[in-house]
């Protein structure tokens, strides 16, 4: 975690988030839910094991109407250490996603239940559509005419390979991210659909 995001991690976070396991949201974090399976068989089952991060794409494009140049999330996103004791263990982990804009601002963060994925890597994570009040990430997206922040995210994250001990994964995300302008408060909904990867990050 860099100095830019230090204010985004209050001192009491660890104690507060230690009770978040198994709930849909807690504090500034949204914990993805597990949608019920519709009975359709997946195209391929996810596997457990080392993830070859050299094959990760450099970015994941965001399709945002009227925004030029195009926006993109830097890939892979970073997976922090277990927020519960011990930090080196497999449990509940924060994922931080940055954009490819100058300075690589942190724009989206969510909790990843790696301990559950270690038991069943076929779990599909479903994201709520709004971040709690006061939960906006510190990073700003430069839209040219104004600055904006990610105020919501919705969609599903499915995995093809998960390395719980290595805090890495490969998969795909399909959904939307909502940008809210800091001055006008206007909203832009960006479509996201493509490969979504995670690599170990050096933070809780």
Order of alpha helices (4+ residues) and beta strands (2+ residues): alpha-beta-beta-beta-beta-beta-beta-beta-beta-beta-alpha-beta-beta-beta-beta-beta
